[in-house]
Amino acid sequence: MEEREIQVGLLGLGTVGTGVASIIKHHQETLSHQIGRKIVIKRALVKDKKKVRESWLSNLELTENANDIIEDPSIEAVIEVMGGIEETRLLVERALKEKKHVITANKDLMAEHGSTLLQMANEQKCDLFYEASVAGGIPIIRTISEGLSADKLTKIMGIVNGTTNYMLTKMSANNRTFDDVLLEAQELGYAEADPTADVDGIDAARKMAILSSLAFSSPVQIEDVSVKGIRQVSDVDLAFCQQLGYTMKLIGVAQKDEGQIEVRVEPTLLPNAHPLANVHNEFNAVLVHGEAVGETMFYGPGAGSLPTATAVVSDLVAVMKNMQRRVNGYSYQTPLFQSTFKTEDEIQSQYFIRLHVYDRAGTFAAVTNLFAQHDVSFEKLLQLPLENQTELAEIVLVTHSSSVAIIKKLLIALNQLSAVDKVASYYRVEGGE
Amino acid sequence: MEEREIQVGLLGLGTVGTGVASIIKHHQETLSHQIGRKIVIKRALVKDKKKVRESWLSNLELTENANDIIEDPSIEAVIEVMGGIEETRLLVERALKEKKHVITANKDLMAEHGSTLLQMANEQKCDLFYEASVAGGIPIIRTISEGLSADKLTKIMGIVNGTTNYMLTKMSANNRTFDDVLLEAQELGYAEADPTADVDGIDAARKMAILSSLAFSSPVQIEDVSVKGIRQVSDVDLAFCQQLGYTMKLIGVAQKDEGQIEVRVEPTLLPNAHPLANVHNEFNAVLVHGEAVGETMFYGPGAGSLPTATAVVSDLVAVMKNMQRRVNGYSYQTPLFQSTFKTEDEIQSQYFIRLHVYDRAGTFAAVTNLFAQHDVSFEKLLQLPLENQTELAEIVLVTHSSSVAIIKKLLIALNQLSAVDKVASYYRVEGGE
């Protein structure tokens, strides 16, 4: 065992940064057993040195100047847990130029600039690891790039945003509204003061871009992901889901058929028996389908101080093993394929559609005729009077698989039909056919 | 990219061996993209060269003499998928002495001789990888040793034998007997002609020895695992499970509290909502608890030609990446801890107990008094008349947590009680308290 310590710098000392410090403190014995060196946090970058912190952190040297970390030659690895994109990218680039290995938990950064940063790390013979950027405590990056490396992956489907999963779980279980549950999630610290990135699906889309780039060895940018968030999900939608045997989840899907890719994030109905339908609260889970392995699923905490820090420090262990063997800097792989994305003509899906219609003779026939004209058939259909609306009724149906393009045409035509007041909502249905 | 091929030798061309050949054939493009070299199976060891095989295997050079592989200097890695222990151990040792890397799917070999073989590989600067030996397509070895390397693992709990999970699923769903379902499993190829290793829990115990050695960095031998198989599980037991809201599974548990370890495999009752209760048929799943990460679960096919071969070939990719970087032979880690095992006094569990008692005044009081004397209390209790037995009744109960030693004393005392005909069955209950 080398007696030498490894000095690391922490960029950020928030929730995850504190978790990293805690794991390094409490698991030092098992960590140094694996890597033969003691880990020491030399310095941590914070916004305000004077902020009151937990007393066990008092030994940690703090700085408000990133240069104290980036330019310190004794620091061999930098852990980036400060978040943000542009400023952070500059720091990570400078760290790599200084030949420091980088571990990041930052999915925003990796989704936007991952490919460039990984190439730069490769050129600098530095490791750039980012296990913590997707699905916190679940080692899904490593599973895709190493555990299933021999397989051709065809589909990744997951719940990769804990905030929205918590919210949908509470909305479904207790028939509560979006606004009500959002407030609670903010109070509990599951949602940010500005919840946009989570509730509009952007956070999940970034993670799906990272996972699909890796799984399909094809570049996938955030712009390539079709995204719909959960703001418009109503208690009425959720009540009908329940009645029809479905659970609504914000699902990320990345799929590859015959060289063509589709990546999307949207609220999706799953049959209650589907493995992802039973992933509740802030938990994450990722289903991976491979040609050879079939279906596998990986489940765990998607966020939180210690779970995310576990992923960060496990990456640090990998960096240190590579240092021991002098083989850092191999994490980047040029994509094998160019990405071709499916058009809406080529994407097939079942849909849940909820309509407000005028409650009079001929309505039902007019609606069903329009479906027939578009060659869309039903798996399930309900017609009910609409509460507090004497003139209107509600038709709720689940279609058989059809192309997204046809469904969109159909939705426009439905909105124009005189028998229809409006299309109240529609969602994709997965795992039903 | 190096233009050179890597030549590998296959020891065995059964179910898994054929899967390995298939993956190497069909995924060659993505494989060589990752490792910069083409994989060629130079030769495969078989028992009978003349046996009729699928036509796509006809290009493969076969031999009945292991020396043609072990002594061929052009073969750099050996894939052992022949099974068996002693003869195979000699071949693996000889391959390592010839400086060939070894990938094995053999849990029997690894449970019995893993520690010695891993040390030998380390001395020879060779890799010895064995991802496929536990839970087929689930990369659980890599997850424990790398993905969660920063954490202190406290508990591994899993369904790691597909045969018995298939059998218990069918027995539970259709109220069928052990013998009936075993016959079907044998016809479908899920169970061997001699099903002993599976149904008596030995296969699962070997896998738990492998997982717990790794997870706790402590040597665990097969003899250290307490094992009970599923032969004595009756349709009556399963019917009561159902009635009480439990699912019976053959569960492996490895647990470490304050330095003390318990490893066991036995049919166990789980509350229906428990994640492992919903793992059906031949699927495997492993729950991993870590101090920092909390609870994670990994689910997938536990056996089968292609899933297991995925793990084997992913290991081969890891070997080849290491070859590229010239860092083979680091897979062995000296255990950090000596193993101290819990005694039955120190192990706490809930129990399901089913009694046949004489249906007369005072019986119930005598039985419950005996429980009270042993300081064991109930969570649930049923008394029912016993079918086709006018003199006897059945008492079924679930205790609160108690030490295993006390429960065993209580079971002996119950058998001696004049009010009791016999203890018909008893099982541990997990995840209830």
Interface residues (C-beta under 8 A of the other chain):
Chain A: G19 S22 I23 H26 H27 E29 T30 L31 H33 Q34 E131 G137 I138 P139 R142 T143 E146 G147 L148 S149 A150 D151 K152 S217 P275 N278 G290 E291 A292 V293 G294 E295 T296 M297 F298 Y299 G300 P301 G304 L306 P307 A309 T310 A311 V312 V313 S314 L316 V317 A318 K321 R325 R326 V327 Y330 Q333 L336
Chain B: G19 S22 I23 H26 H27 E29 T30 L31 H33 Q34 E131 G137 I138 P139 R142 T143 E146 G147 L148 S149 A150 D151 K152 S217 P275 N278 G290 E291 A292 V293 G294 E295 T296 M297 F298 Y299 G300 P301 G304 L306 P307 A309 T310 A311 V312 V313 S314 L316 V317 A318 K321 R325 R326 V327 Y330 Q333 L336
